[in-house]
C-alpha cells in the first residue's frame, strides 16, 4: 500500500516554520467532489502495541497501544474535514486522538486529549487541543459513550465533546511553537488513536469523516488570528500551564453562550461564579441548585462566590459541595466597634487609626480563611480608597506572612487579581517562597473581561510554574 507523502515541518532557530499554513489547506484539502460522510469502521486500520478491532470498534486497552487509519478513502489523507466518533473511556483512561498524522515520518500533527478523570495527574481534559488550546473540565464521563467531533476548515480547528464546543482555534500564518510542539500545525494526514495512560483503555466506534472539497472552501477568508510570536498565553499553553480565569461573572448583560464563545476565542478557560449572600442573586438552596442546573451543559467550572459572613447560614453545605470550588474575600466584615464594613464603599469604611485598621483587617482575613469552607481567597490585599496609596507601607512583611500562613494551613489558594492588580509582586514572591498555591482571576464587571494581563505579567516576573497553581477537584459532573 502506498501512503501519500505529507507536509514536513521545518525547525530553525527555535521557531516552527510551517509550509504556508493557510495556502496549504487549500492545496491539500482532499481534492475531488465526493464529500459525503465516509465510514472508517472497516478493517483498514493499522493496529500496534496490542490494539484490537472487534465488531467495527477499535479497542485500545494496553498502555501505548495505537491504531491509525490507512484506508482507501482519499488515500487516507485528510486536510479539511469533519470527523466524528463515539468513545467510551474506562476509569483513569488517558488517550490521544491525532489528526494530520503522518505514519511515514511518525509526526502526529495536532492531538485531541481524551481524559475524563479529575483525580489523575493530567490537568488537561477531554476535548483539549493538546498544548495549543487546553481545557480543564471534561464534559464527558468515564464508562459512558460520548460523541467526539473535530473539524478543520482552512486555518480554523474546532472540537466538540457531547455536542458542546470546547475549542475554536485559528492558526496564524506563522504559528509560534516550542520545539517539542513543532509538528502541531495544519497540514494533511490520517487519524490515529493512542492509549497514553498507565491503566484503563478506550473503545472507539461509529467512526466517520466528511472531507471538504476545494470547491466548498473556495472564496472563504481565513479566520482572523493573533500574533503568537509575542503572545504570553501561547507560551503558557505550550508549557501546559493552566490558563484559567477562576473568577468570572455573567454581568453587564453577558450571557453564558457569549462567555463560552469568548473563552474559546481567547483560549482561556473560565470559572463562572454566582454571588451568594444577603442581598445577592443567590440567597438559598433553591438558588444554588438552579444555578448549577443552568451550567450543566456549559464548558465552565461552576463556582460559588461567598459574600459577607452570613452566607453559611443561608445555604446547606451539602449543596455548596456540589460546586467545583468556592471562593471568598474579607472585603465585608464587622469592625471592632460593631460597624459593618464594606471596603469598596467609601461611606462604609472607617480608618481612624491606620495600624489598628490593618491589624483588624488581617485578623478578619485569617478568620475567613480559617472558618469558612473556601478553596480560593480572592481580592487579596485589597485596600479601601482612603489608604490605597499606602499599600506598600501598610502591607508589611509580618502582615503578609500571617495571611499566607493562614492560607497554607487551610490549603487555600491565593488569587492574583487582574481588576485590582493585586497582590503585589513582593507578596506573590513571598507566598511562592512559603509554598502557597495561586489562582488567576479577573473579577469582571461586564463583558470587557480582557486576557488576564496582570496575571500573565506576574507569572513571568515571579517565575510561576504549573505546580504553583490551584486545580479544583471537579464535583459537579
C-alpha positions as CSV (number, residue, x, y, z in Angstrom):
1,X,0.0,0.0,0.0
2,X,1.3,3.4,-0.9
3,X,0.5,6.2,1.5
4,X,0.5,9.8,0.5
5,X,3.5,11.9,1.4
6,X,2.7,14.6,4.0
7,X,3.9,18.2,4.5
8,X,7.1,18.5,6.5
9,X,7.7,21.0,9.3
10,X,11.0,22.8,9.3
11,X,12.5,23.9,12.6
12,X,15.1,26.7,12.7
13,X,16.3,28.9,15.5
14,X,13.8,27.5,17.9
15,X,10.8,28.5,15.8
16,X,8.4,26.5,13.7
17,X,8.1,27.3,10.0
18,X,5.0,25.6,8.5
19,X,4.8,25.5,4.8
20,X,2.4,28.4,4.1
21,X,-0.2,27.2,6.6
22,X,-3.3,28.7,5.1
23,X,-2.5,28.2,1.4
24,X,-1.5,24.6,2.2
25,X,-5.0,23.9,3.4
26,X,-6.4,24.7,0.0
27,X,-3.8,22.8,-1.9
28,X,-4.3,19.6,0.1
29,X,-7.9,19.9,1.1
30,X,-8.7,16.4,-0.1
31,X,-9.4,17.2,-3.7
32,X,-12.3,15.9,-5.7
33,X,-16.0,16.5,-5.2
34,X,-17.1,13.3,-3.4
35,X,-17.6,14.8,0.1
36,X,-20.3,12.6,1.6
37,X,-19.7,11.1,5.0
38,X,-17.4,8.1,4.9
39,X,-17.4,5.3,7.4
40,X,-14.0,4.4,8.7
41,X,-15.2,1.3,10.5
42,X,-13.6,-1.1,8.1
43,X,-10.5,-3.2,8.6
44,X,-8.4,-0.5,7.1
45,X,-6.6,0.3,10.4
46,X,-3.1,-0.5,11.3
47,X,-3.0,-1.8,14.9
48,X,0.1,-1.6,17.1
49,X,1.1,-2.5,20.7
50,X,-1.9,-4.6,21.5
51,X,-4.7,-2.5,19.8
52,X,-7.6,-4.6,18.6
53,X,-10.5,-4.2,16.2
54,X,-13.7,-6.0,17.1
55,X,-17.3,-5.6,15.8
56,X,-16.2,-2.5,13.9
57,X,-14.9,-0.9,17.1
58,X,-11.3,0.0,18.0
59,X,-10.2,-1.3,21.4
60,X,-7.1,0.2,23.0
61,X,-6.6,-1.3,26.4
62,X,-2.8,-1.7,26.6
63,X,-0.6,1.1,27.5
64,X,0.8,2.7,24.3
65,X,-1.5,0.7,22.1
66,X,-2.4,2.6,19.0
67,X,-4.4,2.4,15.8
68,X,-4.1,4.6,12.7
69,X,-6.3,4.6,9.6
70,X,-4.7,3.5,6.3
71,X,-7.8,3.0,4.2
72,X,-8.5,3.9,0.7
73,X,-10.7,7.0,1.3
74,X,-8.7,9.9,-0.2
75,X,-5.5,7.9,0.1
76,X,-6.0,8.1,3.8
77,X,-5.0,11.8,3.7
78,X,-7.4,14.5,5.1
79,X,-6.7,18.2,5.1
80,X,-10.1,19.9,5.7
81,X,-12.7,17.7,7.1
82,X,-15.4,17.0,9.7
83,X,-14.6,13.9,11.9
84,X,-16.9,12.2,14.4
85,X,-16.7,9.1,16.5
86,X,-18.2,7.7,19.7
87,X,-15.8,7.0,22.5
88,X,-16.0,5.2,25.8
89,X,-13.2,5.7,28.3
90,X,-12.6,3.5,31.3
91,X,-11.9,4.9,34.7
92,X,-8.4,6.6,34.8
93,X,-8.0,6.2,31.0
94,X,-5.9,8.7,29.1
95,X,-5.6,8.8,25.3
96,X,-5.0,10.9,22.3
97,X,-6.8,11.3,19.0
98,X,-4.4,12.7,16.4
99,X,-5.2,14.2,13.1
100,X,-2.9,15.2,10.2
101,X,-0.9,12.2,11.4
102,X,1.9,11.0,9.1
103,X,2.7,7.3,9.6
104,X,5.7,7.5,7.4
105,X,7.5,10.2,9.4
106,X,5.7,9.5,12.7
107,X,4.7,13.1,13.1
108,X,1.4,13.2,15.0
109,X,0.1,16.6,13.9
110,X,-2.5,18.0,16.2
111,X,-3.7,15.9,19.2
112,X,-7.1,16.0,21.0
113,X,-6.9,14.7,24.6
114,X,-9.3,12.1,26.0
115,X,-9.2,12.3,29.8
116,X,-12.4,12.4,31.8
117,X,-10.9,11.7,35.2
118,X,-10.5,14.6,37.6
119,X,-8.3,12.7,40.1
120,X,-5.3,11.8,37.9
121,X,-2.2,13.9,37.3
122,X,-3.2,15.2,33.9
123,X,-4.8,18.6,34.2
124,X,-5.8,18.8,30.5
125,X,-9.2,17.2,30.0
126,X,-11.2,15.7,27.1
127,X,-11.5,18.0,24.1
128,X,-8.2,19.8,24.7
129,X,-6.3,20.6,21.5
130,X,-3.2,19.5,23.3
131,X,-0.8,22.2,24.3
132,X,-2.4,24.7,22.0
133,X,-5.9,25.1,23.5
134,X,-6.2,23.2,26.7
135,X,-9.4,22.8,28.6
136,X,-9.7,21.7,32.2
137,X,-13.1,20.3,32.8
138,X,-14.4,17.2,30.9
139,X,-18.0,17.4,29.6
140,X,-18.0,13.6,29.3
141,X,-17.9,10.8,31.9
142,X,-15.9,7.6,32.3
143,X,-17.6,4.4,31.2
144,X,-20.2,6.2,29.1
145,X,-20.3,6.6,25.4
146,X,-19.9,10.2,24.2
147,X,-19.5,11.8,20.7
148,X,-16.2,13.5,19.8
149,X,-16.2,15.7,16.8
150,X,-13.3,17.6,15.2
151,X,-13.4,20.0,12.2
152,X,-10.6,21.6,10.2
153,X,-11.7,24.4,7.8
154,X,-8.9,26.5,6.4
155,X,-7.0,27.8,9.4
156,X,-9.7,27.0,11.9
157,X,-9.8,24.0,14.2
158,X,-12.9,23.2,16.3
159,X,-13.6,20.4,18.8
160,X,-16.9,19.3,20.3
161,X,-17.5,16.9,23.2
162,X,-21.0,15.6,23.8
163,X,-22.2,18.3,21.4
164,X,-20.6,21.1,23.4
165,X,-17.9,23.1,21.6
166,X,-14.7,23.1,23.6
167,X,-12.2,24.6,21.1
168,X,-12.3,27.2,18.4
169,X,-8.7,27.9,17.4
170,X,-7.5,29.9,14.4
171,X,-3.9,29.1,13.4
172,X,-2.0,32.2,12.2
173,X,0.1,32.1,9.1
174,X,3.2,31.6,11.2
175,X,2.2,29.8,14.4
176,X,4.6,30.0,17.3
177,X,5.6,26.6,18.5
178,X,8.2,25.4,21.1
179,X,10.5,22.6,19.8
180,X,8.5,19.8,21.3
181,X,5.3,21.0,19.7
182,X,6.7,21.9,16.3
183,X,4.6,19.4,14.5
184,X,1.3,20.9,15.7
185,X,0.5,22.8,12.5
186,X,-2.3,22.4,10.0
187,X,-1.2,20.1,7.1
188,X,-2.8,16.9,6.0
189,X,-2.7,13.3,7.1
190,X,-4.7,10.5,8.6
191,X,-6.2,9.8,12.0
192,X,-4.7,7.9,15.0
193,X,-5.9,6.9,18.4
194,X,-3.3,6.1,21.1
195,X,-3.6,5.0,24.7
196,X,-1.3,7.1,26.8
197,X,-2.5,6.1,30.3
198,X,-1.0,3.7,32.8
199,X,-4.3,2.0,33.4
200,X,-7.7,1.9,31.7
201,X,-8.4,1.9,28.0
202,X,-10.8,3.3,25.4
203,X,-13.2,2.0,22.8
204,X,-14.0,3.8,19.6
205,X,-17.0,3.1,17.4
206,X,-19.0,4.7,14.6
207,X,-16.0,6.5,13.1
208,X,-16.8,8.7,10.2
209,X,-15.3,11.5,8.2
210,X,-16.6,14.1,5.7
211,X,-13.9,15.6,3.6
212,X,-14.3,19.2,2.4
213,X,-13.7,19.8,-1.2
214,X,-11.7,22.7,-2.7
215,X,-15.0,24.0,-4.2
216,X,-16.5,24.1,-0.8
217,X,-13.6,26.2,0.5
218,X,-13.3,28.5,-2.4
219,X,-13.7,32.1,-1.5
220,X,-13.6,31.6,2.2
221,X,-11.4,34.1,4.1
222,X,-9.1,32.9,6.8
223,X,-10.3,33.4,10.3
224,X,-8.6,36.4,12.0
225,X,-5.7,35.4,14.1
226,X,-3.3,36.9,16.7
227,X,0.4,37.3,16.5
228,X,1.6,34.3,18.6
229,X,5.2,35.3,18.5
230,X,4.7,37.8,21.4
231,X,1.6,36.2,23.0
232,X,2.2,35.1,26.6
233,X,-0.9,32.9,26.5
234,X,0.6,30.8,23.7
235,X,3.7,30.2,25.6
236,X,1.8,29.2,28.8
237,X,-0.4,26.8,26.8
238,X,2.7,25.1,25.3
239,X,4.2,24.7,28.8
240,X,0.9,23.1,29.8
241,X,0.5,25.9,32.4
242,X,-3.2,26.0,33.4
243,X,-4.6,29.1,31.5
244,X,-7.7,29.6,33.6
245,X,-9.6,32.6,34.8
246,X,-11.0,31.3,38.0
247,X,-13.1,34.5,38.8
248,X,-15.6,35.4,36.0
249,X,-19.1,36.7,36.3
250,X,-22.1,36.9,33.9
251,X,-22.6,40.7,34.4
252,X,-23.4,43.6,32.2
253,X,-25.8,41.6,30.0
254,X,-23.2,39.0,29.2
255,X,-24.8,35.6,28.5
256,X,-23.3,32.2,29.2
257,X,-23.3,31.5,25.4
258,X,-21.4,34.7,24.7
259,X,-18.9,34.0,27.6
260,X,-18.3,30.5,26.2
261,X,-17.6,31.9,22.8
262,X,-15.2,34.4,24.2
263,X,-13.5,31.7,26.3
264,X,-12.9,29.6,23.2
265,X,-11.7,32.6,21.1
266,X,-9.2,33.8,23.7
267,X,-8.1,30.3,24.7
268,X,-8.8,31.0,28.5
269,X,-10.9,28.6,30.4
270,X,-13.4,30.2,32.8
271,X,-14.6,29.6,36.3
272,X,-18.2,31.1,36.2
273,X,-19.2,32.4,39.6
274,X,-22.5,33.2,41.2
275,X,-22.7,35.5,44.2
276,X,-24.3,34.0,47.3
277,X,-25.1,36.2,50.3
278,X,-27.6,38.6,51.8
279,X,-28.8,40.9,49.1
280,X,-27.1,38.9,46.3
281,X,-28.5,36.8,43.4
282,X,-28.4,33.6,45.4
283,X,-29.7,33.5,49.0
284,X,-31.0,29.9,49.5
285,X,-30.5,26.3,48.4
286,X,-33.0,26.6,45.6
287,X,-30.9,29.4,44.0
288,X,-27.8,27.3,44.3
289,X,-29.4,24.3,42.6
290,X,-31.0,26.4,39.9
291,X,-27.6,27.9,39.0
292,X,-25.9,24.5,38.9
293,X,-28.7,23.2,36.6
294,X,-28.2,26.2,34.3
295,X,-24.5,25.4,34.0
296,X,-24.7,21.6,33.3
297,X,-24.0,22.0,29.5
298,X,-21.7,25.0,29.8
299,X,-17.9,24.5,29.4
300,X,-17.1,26.3,32.7
301,X,-16.1,25.4,36.2
302,X,-19.1,26.1,38.4
303,X,-18.2,28.5,41.2
304,X,-19.7,29.9,44.3
305,X,-18.6,33.3,45.5
306,X,-19.4,33.6,49.2
307,X,-20.4,37.1,50.1
308,X,-20.4,38.6,53.6
309,X,-20.0,36.5,56.7
310,X,-23.7,35.3,56.9
311,X,-23.6,33.2,53.7
312,X,-23.2,29.9,55.5
313,X,-26.5,30.4,57.4
314,X,-28.4,30.8,54.1
315,X,-27.4,27.5,52.3
316,X,-26.6,23.9,53.1
317,X,-23.0,22.7,52.9
318,X,-24.3,19.6,51.1
319,X,-25.3,21.8,48.1
320,X,-22.2,24.0,48.5
321,X,-20.1,20.9,47.9
322,X,-21.7,20.4,44.5
323,X,-19.8,23.4,43.1
324,X,-16.4,22.8,41.6
325,X,-14.9,25.3,44.1
326,X,-15.8,28.1,46.4
327,X,-14.1,31.5,46.9
328,X,-14.5,34.5,49.2
329,X,-12.7,37.6,50.3
330,X,-12.7,39.7,53.5
331,X,-14.0,42.9,52.0
332,X,-17.1,42.7,54.1
333,X,-16.7,42.4,57.9
334,X,-17.8,43.9,61.2
335,X,-15.1,46.1,62.8
336,X,-14.1,46.3,66.5
337,X,-16.7,48.9,67.1
338,X,-19.5,46.7,65.6
339,X,-19.8,48.6,62.4
340,X,-20.5,46.7,59.2
341,X,-17.6,47.5,56.8
342,X,-17.6,47.1,53.1
343,X,-14.2,48.1,51.8
344,X,-15.2,49.0,48.3
345,X,-17.8,51.5,49.6
346,X,-16.2,54.7,50.9
347,X,-19.1,55.6,53.2
348,X,-18.8,52.2,54.9
349,X,-15.1,52.4,55.7
350,X,-13.7,53.8,59.0
351,X,-10.0,54.3,59.3
352,X,-9.4,56.3,62.5
353,X,-6.0,54.6,63.0
354,X,-4.3,53.0,60.0
355,X,-2.3,50.5,62.1
356,X,-5.4,49.4,64.1
357,X,-7.4,49.1,60.9
358,X,-4.8,46.9,59.2
359,X,-4.4,44.7,62.3
360,X,-8.2,44.2,62.4
361,X,-8.3,43.6,58.6
362,X,-5.6,40.9,58.8
363,X,-7.5,39.2,61.7
364,X,-10.7,39.2,59.6
365,X,-8.8,37.7,56.6
366,X,-7.4,35.0,58.8
367,X,-10.9,34.3,60.2
368,X,-12.4,33.9,56.7
369,X,-9.7,31.5,55.6
370,X,-9.8,29.6,58.9
371,X,-13.5,29.3,59.5
372,X,-15.2,29.2,56.0
373,X,-15.1,26.3,53.6
374,X,-13.4,28.1,50.7
375,X,-10.8,27.0,48.2
376,X,-9.5,30.4,47.0
377,X,-9.0,33.6,48.9
378,X,-9.8,36.3,46.3
379,X,-9.3,40.1,46.0
380,X,-6.3,39.6,48.3
381,X,-4.6,42.6,50.0
382,X,-7.3,44.9,48.7
383,X,-7.3,48.3,50.4
384,X,-10.0,50.9,50.6
385,X,-9.6,54.1,48.5
386,X,-8.7,56.2,51.6
387,X,-5.5,54.3,52.2
388,X,-4.8,52.5,48.9
389,X,-1.8,54.8,48.1
390,X,-0.1,53.4,51.2
391,X,-0.2,49.8,50.0
392,X,3.5,49.1,50.3
393,X,3.8,50.8,53.7
394,X,0.7,49.1,55.3
395,X,1.2,45.6,53.9
396,X,4.3,44.8,55.9
397,X,6.1,41.5,55.6
398,X,4.7,40.4,59.0
399,X,1.1,41.0,57.8
400,X,1.7,39.3,54.5
401,X,3.2,36.3,56.3
402,X,0.1,36.0,58.5
403,X,-2.2,35.9,55.6
404,X,-0.1,33.5,53.6
405,X,0.4,31.2,56.6
406,X,-3.4,31.1,57.2
407,X,-3.9,30.0,53.5
408,X,-1.2,27.4,53.8
409,X,-2.7,26.0,57.0
410,X,-6.1,25.5,55.4
411,X,-4.9,24.6,51.9
412,X,-6.5,27.7,50.4
413,X,-5.1,29.2,47.1
414,X,-4.4,32.9,46.8
415,X,-5.9,34.8,43.8
416,X,-3.8,37.0,41.6
417,X,-6.4,39.6,40.6
418,X,-6.3,41.5,37.3
419,X,-9.0,44.0,38.0
420,X,-7.3,45.4,41.1
421,X,-3.7,44.4,40.1
422,X,-3.2,42.7,43.5
423,X,-1.4,41.3,45.3
424,X,1.9,43.0,44.8
425,X,4.9,41.2,43.2
426,X,6.5,41.2,46.7
427,X,3.6,39.4,48.2
428,X,3.5,36.8,45.4
429,X,7.2,36.1,45.6
430,X,6.9,35.7,49.4
431,X,3.8,33.4,49.0
432,X,5.7,31.3,46.4
433,X,8.7,31.0,48.7
434,X,6.4,29.8,51.5
435,X,4.7,27.2,49.3
436,X,1.3,28.8,48.5
437,X,-0.9,27.9,45.5
438,X,-2.2,30.6,43.2
439,X,-5.3,31.2,41.0
440,X,-5.7,33.8,38.3
441,X,-8.8,35.9,38.4
442,X,-10.4,38.8,36.5
443,X,-13.4,39.7,38.7
444,X,-15.1,41.4,35.8
445,X,-17.9,43.9,35.9
446,X,-19.0,43.4,32.3
447,X,-18.2,41.6,29.1
448,X,-14.9,43.6,28.7
449,X,-13.0,40.9,30.5
450,X,-9.6,41.2,29.0
451,X,-6.9,38.5,28.9
452,X,-5.6,38.2,32.4
453,X,-2.9,40.7,31.7
454,X,-1.7,41.3,35.2
455,X,-1.8,37.6,36.0
456,X,0.4,36.8,33.0
457,X,2.8,39.7,33.9
458,X,3.1,38.3,37.5
459,X,3.5,34.7,36.3
460,X,6.6,35.8,34.2
461,X,8.1,38.2,36.8
462,X,7.6,35.7,39.7
463,X,8.6,32.6,37.8
464,X,5.4,30.7,38.4
465,X,5.3,27.1,37.3
466,X,2.3,24.8,36.7
467,X,2.9,23.2,40.1
468,X,2.3,26.6,41.8
469,X,-1.3,26.8,40.5
470,X,-4.6,25.6,42.1
471,X,-6.6,22.9,40.4
472,X,-10.0,22.1,41.6
473,X,-11.4,18.6,42.2
474,X,-14.4,18.9,39.9
475,X,-17.5,18.0,41.9
476,X,-20.5,18.8,39.7
477,X,-20.2,16.2,37.0
